[in-house]
Amino acid sequence: MAARPFRRGDRVILIHEPARPDAADPADADAATGSDAASGALTAPVYVLVHGLGMGHEYWGDLVDQLARTGRVLALDLPGFGDSPKPRTVPSIAESAELLVAMLRSEGLRRPVLVGHSSGAQVVAEAAARHPDLVDRVVLIAPAVNPRERTLLQQAARFAQDVAVIDPTALEVGAQAYLESGLGWTIANLRPMLAHRMELVLPTVRADTLVIRGADDRVVPQYWAEAVASLVPNAGFAEIADRGHEATGRHDGPLHQLIAGHARGESVGRTLAVHERRAALSTSLGGGTGARIGWILRDYAFGFRRRLVQLTARRPPARWRHGDPTLPDVVLAPGVHEHWSFLIPLADALNGAGHRITIVHGLGMNRLPVAETSRRLQSALARVAPPAGGRVIVAHSKGGLIAKHLLADLERGTGPSGADGRRLLGVRGAVTLATPYAGSARARWFLDPSMRAFLPTDATILELQRSASVNARIVSIFGTLDAHVTEGSALPGATNVIVPAAGHFRLTASPAAHRAAVEGVAAIAALGA
């Protein structure tokens, strides 16, 4: 297989591209068809294969030839690996991603399918996140690194365990690759691999993504692979039986079919259920018992500090009155024992994205029943004509229940404004954070009636569950750990978004939650009135 170099300074990527076979397998040929974004013409995909730590293009083995039946294949040697010369310094994952992107542009590739294995998956994810205009399909095979085992010793132990289930051919090829690259160079490249925070990158990947794991992989446990699929907004998950971390090593199984199917837009991986995603993220990012207790304590400390702010907050910032008039105004609906100042970090993020922020005064600490507060909010909003872009309620905790009650009233015409409610209020939907849509069993720990109203058996909770027709206009955002809402905030029929953040209160200050809220408001605005 001939190779051609791509060079930036002393960093060289060697590109190995096999010739396309003359006779293609008909089944694979069907899988090859895609469409060019500009012309709409059918075209074969271009697969760019990015190897993992210590490996090179040869590690992909038969997969190269199998994928070559369906499209072009570019199997790379990253700097210092395979046949590529070693540069003076070790590149970070971000630098490797930028080098990869520069190579793609140099080759004139449009919308290639990026396939990364192990640390190569880190490079691919970073490239896709940084340059969404260049990539719209990604395959992450055995993606590194499990956040709970981000040390040299832990990774070495896992690789040793994986040797017991590795395919002999893959073991031979891998051992030869390690010898050629040199132990020192491999260890030096392990440091940026361990330093990279994949969990922070994945939520910003907009490409359609397929996560593949060998079912016997000791390096990438199932919970972490599922967490990767959960963090990417558009991702499917697939496992290959009887494979370890070397899922690419032998190809009598479905690996090439999964990749080729994903390249043409098939749903080849399954979508994880909400409870699977939450469990995977909680296990991967929540830590052990001690870490969880620490998160809970920090969450309460954050909530206490925000409540101290409430004591001194008098007027909303003047900047909140300004924004893009074509965008919907955001109406804040805080949780119980909260008022608007509790949501200042979230409101600042939304205002920074161009939204004007509306505060409704007179709700106190939001201790009144949900229905009463909903109707007070409706009456207040009806006094001021809605802007051209309409309004979207952004709510925390109990505020989400109030928002859903308001939407149900508007749909049925049972609110204070009757059948004219939709026109007078202009509320298009709601974005909610950490809302107990199914109630919270832990409400029984409190004597305060405003807290016990969250019991799963509460009449208002049950009534809101029956009002399912408005769920399509709700974006429910929640994190990996919520000590108050252990039942979760997933809402059937709504857009449910899990973000890599822990805590019931701290979620309101999470940058990931802020991004999700901005995107959620945009999604609701796109639904129209």
N, C-alpha and C positions, 0 to 999 in steps of 0.2 A: 504494500500500500504506500504510494508515494506521499511525501509530506512537503508542505510549503510553510515557511515561517511567517509569523506576524511579530513585528518587533516594536517595542517602545522603550527606548534607552537600552539597558542591558537585560530587560525582561522579554523573553521570547515565548510565544505560544506556537507550538508546531501543530499544524492542521493536517490530519490524515483523512483523506476522502477516497473511499473505494469507488471503483467503477460500478455503475448500475448494471445489474444482470440483464442480459438480453431477453430472457424469458421470465416474466414475473408470475408468481403464484396468483391465480385469479382472485382468491379470497383476500389475499393481502393487497392486491391491486385496488379492490373496492375500498379497502381501508385507507388507501393513499390519497383519495380525492379530498381536496379542501377547496377554499375559494380565496382568491386574491382580493384584499380589502378594497383596492382601488378599481379594478376592472370587473370584479365579480366572476372572472373566468375560473374554471376548475384548474387546480394546480396541485402538484405533489408537495407534501410538506418537506421542510428542511429540518433534520434532527441535529442538534448540537449536543454532543455528549461530553460532560464535564466530570472527570474522575475524582475519586476521593484521595485522602492523605496517603502519600507514598506510592500511589499507583500511576498508571499511564494509559495510553490509548489501548494497549493490548489487553488490559483487564476486562474490557467489554466483551471480548471473545466473539462467540457466534452472533451476539445481538447485533453487531454492526452489519453482518451480511443479511440477517433477517429483516432489519429495518430498511436496508438498501433496496429490498424488493418493493417498498412502498414509497420511497422518496430519497432525497439526497441525505447522506450521513457525513457529518464532520466530527470525527473523534479527536479530541484535543490532548496534547501534552502540555500541562501548565508549567510555568517556569521552574526549572530544576527537577522535573519529573519526566519519566519516560526518556525520550531522546532529546529533550529540551535542556540547554545548558543552564547551570545555576547562576542566578544574578548575585550581585554583591550583598543585597539585603533581602530579608524575608518579607514578602508583601503581606499586608493585612487582608482579611476577607473582603473588605470594602475596596481595597486597591485591586485585588484580583477580579472583583466584579467589574470595576471600571475598565480594566484591561480587556476583559471578555467583551464588554460592550463596544469598545473601540475596535476590536477585531471583527465583530458582527457588522459594524458600519463600514469597515474597510472592505469586507467581502460583499457589501451591498445586499445583505440579507434583510428581508422584510418579514416580520412576524414568524421567526423560526420557532420551533418547539425546543425549549431548553430542557435538557435531561441531566440532572445532577445526582450523584451517588455520594452518600456520607458527607464529608466536608464539601464535596462538590455541590451538594444540595444547598449548602450555606451560600456559596458563590452565586449559584443560580437565583436563589431567593433574593439576595441583595441586588443583583442586576435587575431582576423583574420589578422590585420595589422602587429602585432609583430611576428606571426608564420604562414606565408603563406604556409609552408610545411605541416601544420597540418589540415588546413581547406580549402575546396574548394567550399562550399555552405553556404550561410548566409541568414537569414531572419531577417529583422529589422522592428518590429511592433511599430508604434507610437514612433519613436526614439526621445529621448530628447538630448539636450536642444536647443530650438530656440534661436539663438545668439542675437536676438533683445529683448529678454525677459529673461535675465540671472540674475534675482534678486529674492530673496525670496518672496518679495511682489508681483511681477508680476506673479510668478509661482503659488502662493497661490490664486491669483485672477482668474487665468485661471482654476485651479482645481475647484474652486467654481462655475464657469460658466459651467464646464463640468458636474457637479452634476445634472444640469437640464435635461441632455439628457442621463444620465447613466442608464444602465439596473438595475432594483431593486435588482436582484440576485447578480450582480457584486458589487453593492454598499454595500450590506450586507456582502459579503465575504471580500471586501476591508476594510470596517470599522472594522471588527473583526481582520483582520491582523494588522491594525494600532494599535489597542488597545493592541494586544499581543506583538508587538515589542516595544511599548512605544513611546510616543511623543518625548521624549528627544533623543532617539537613532535614530528615523526617521529624526529629524531635523539635528542631527549631520552628518548623511549620505547625507543630502541634499547639504551640503557644497562642498564635492568633486564632486558631480553630477553637480553643477553649475560651478565649477572651470574647469571641463574637456572641452577641445576644440575639439569637435567632428569634426568640419569642417577641422581641421588640420590632423586628423587621416584618414578620409575617402578616400582621394586621394591615400593613400598607401595600401588600401585594394585590394587584387588581386582576392579574391574569387568571384564567381558568386553570386550576391546579389539580393534579392527581398525586396523592401521597401513597407510596407503595412500601410495604414492609414484608420481610420474610417472617413467617410465623414463628420460626425458631430463633430469631435474632436476639442475641444476648446484649448487644451494644445499644440497640434502640428498642426499649421495651414498648409494649403495645400502648400503654397510657401516654407515652411521649409522642409516638407516631400519630395517635388519635388527637392529641393536643395540637400538633402541627396542622392537621386537617381542620381543626376547630378554629384556629387563629386566622387562617386565610379565609377571606369572605366568601370565595367561590371555590370550594374544594371537595373532592371525593376521596374516599379511602378504600384501599384494597390490600389484602394480604395474600401472599403466595405460600402455599403449604410446603413443608419440608425444606424451607430455605432459611439460612441464617443471615448474617450481615452481608454475606457475599451474594445477595439475591441476583446479581448480574453475572455470576460466574459460569453457570451452565444454563442452557436455554431450551430444555425439552419441555418447559412449562409455559405459562401464559404471559410471561413478561413482555415479549415483543407485541403480543396481541393487545395487551392493556395500553401500551404506549401508542401503538398505531391507532387504536380505537379512540383514545383521547385526542390524538392529533386531528382526527376528522370530526370531533365534536360529540362523540357518543358519550353517554353517561355510563362509563365503564366501572367507575367506583361507586360505592354506596354513600349516601348522605348520612352522616351520623345523627342519631336522635339527640334531642336537647339534653336528656339526662346523661347520655354517653359523653357529650362534649363537656358538660359541666364537671362530671367526674374526672375526665381526663385532664382538664385544666386545673382542677383543684389538686389532683395528685402531683401533677408536674410542677406547678407554680406555687402551690400553697405550702409545701414543705411538710415536715413531720408534725407531731403533736405540739412540740415546743414552739415551732415556727408559727403554727396556727394560733396558738395562744398569744404569741407576740403580735400577730396581725390584728387579732381581736382587741387587744389592749391599745394598740396604736389607733385603731378605728374609734374606740371610745374617747381617746385623748383628742383626736381630731374633732369629733363631735362636740366635745366640751369646749374646745377653743373657738369653734364656729359659733357656739351659743354665747360665748363672751362677747363676740363681735356684735351679736344681736342687741346687746345692752347699750351699745354706743352708736349703732347705725341709725341715722335719722332720715336721710334722703338718698335716693338712688343716684349714682353718678350721672352727671349731666350728659356725658358722652353716650349713654344708653338711649337718649332720645334721637340720636342721629344714626342713619344707615341708608342702605339702598332701598328706595321706595318700591322697587319692583319685587323685592323679596318679602316673604310673609313676616309680619311682626311676631315676636316670641312673647308669649304670656307665661310668666313664671308661676308655678304652683308648688310651693314647698311642702314638706312633710309635716307630721304632727310635732308640736312643740318647736316648730321652725317658722321663720318668716323670710322675706325675700333675701335678706342679707346672708342667709345660710348658703345661698346659691350663687354668691358673687363670682367665684372662679368659673363656674359653668356659664353664667351670663356673660362674663367678659369674653370667653371663647366664642360664644355665639355672636356677640356684638362685633368682635374682631372679624368674623366672617361676613359682616355686612347687615346683620339683622338688628332692627330696633327692638329694645326690650321694654315690655309693658309690665308695670307693677300694679296690682290691685290692692289698695289699702283697705283696712277695716276687717281683715280676716283674723287679726290677733295672732295667737300662737297655733292656729289651725287645730283647735281642740273640739270644734263643733262636729256634729255628725256629717258624714260624707254628703248626703243628699242636701242638707241645709247649706253647706258651704258651696256645693255645686251651683245651687240656685242663686246664692248671693253673687257668685262669680258671673253667672249669666246676666243678672240684672245690671251689674257694674259694666260689663262689656257692651251691653246693648245701648248704653248712654252715649257711646262714642262710635261713630260710623267706622266700619272696618276699612283698612287700607286696600288698595287695588290688589296687592299680593295676598290678602287674607291674613289669617292668624293661625299659629300653631302653638299649642300649649306644651311647654316643656316642664316636666314635673318630677319630683323626687318622692319616693315612698308613697305615703297616703295621698300626695298630690296626684299620683297616677290614677288612683281610684276615683278621685274627684273629677279628673279629666275624662275618664271613661263614662262616669255617670252623666256628665255634661253632654258628651257625644250621643249617648243613648237618648237623653231628653230631646236633643235637636232632631234626631232621626224620627222619634215618635211624635214630636210636636207637643210634648208634655211639660216643657219648661215654662218659665215666666213669660216668654215671648210667644208661646204657642207655636202655630204653624209657620210664623215668620222668623223663628229663631235662627235658622241657618242663614237667612239673608241679613238679619240684623247683626249677628255676631261674627259671621265670616270665618268661623273656626273650621279648619280643614282636617285637623287630626291632632294627635298627641305623640310626643316623644317622652317616654318615661324611664326613670332610672330606679332600680331596686324596688319595684312596686310589688306588694304582696297580693297578687291577683287571686291566689288560692287561699289567702289568709296566712296566718302564722300561728302554729301551735304554741309558740313561746309567749303569745299574748296572755296566756293563763297565768304567767308569773307576775302579772301586774294587777294592782287593785284599781288603778285609774281607769274609769270607763272609756276614756278616749283611746286607751291602749287595748283594752279588752274587745273593742269594736273590730279588731283584726282577727279574732278567732275564726277558724275555718267554718264554724257553724253559724256565724253571725248572719242575720237576715240580709243585710246589705251586700255582704260578700257573695252570698248565694244568688241574690238578684242580679248582681253584676256579671256573674258567671253565665247566667242565662241570656244576657244581652250580648250574644256573640257576634251579631251582625256588624257591630262597629269595630271589631278587632282588626279588620283589614286597614283601618286608618290609624293604627297604633304601631309605633316602633318601641319595643321593650328592650332596654339595655340593662345588662346585669353582669356582675363579675364572677370570679372563681370561688369566692368565699364570702358568705353573708350570714353572720351569726343571728340576725334578726329574722331573715326570711329563708329558713332552711328548706322550705318547700320549693323554693325557686321562683323566678319571676317570668318564666316562659308562659306565653299566652297563645293558645291555639288560634290559628288564623292570622295572627299578627306577624310582623317582622321581628324575630327574636335575634338579638345581637349579644354575643358573649365577648367581653373584653378582658385582656390580661391584667386585671386589677382586683384587689381584695378589699373587702369592707363594705358595710352598708352606707356609712357616711363618707368615707374617703373616696368612694366612687365618684362623688360629685366634683372632686378635684383631680381626677385621673385624666391625663392628656389623651389616652386611648378612648375614654368615655366621651371626652369633648369632641374628638374627631367623629365618633359614631353619632353623637347628637347632631352635629352640623350636617352630616350626611343624611341622617334620619329626617331632619326638617326639610332638606331638599327633596327627599323621596316623597314625603307627604305633599309638598307643594306641587310636585309633578302629577299627583292624582287629580288635581283640580278641585273645584268647589263641590 
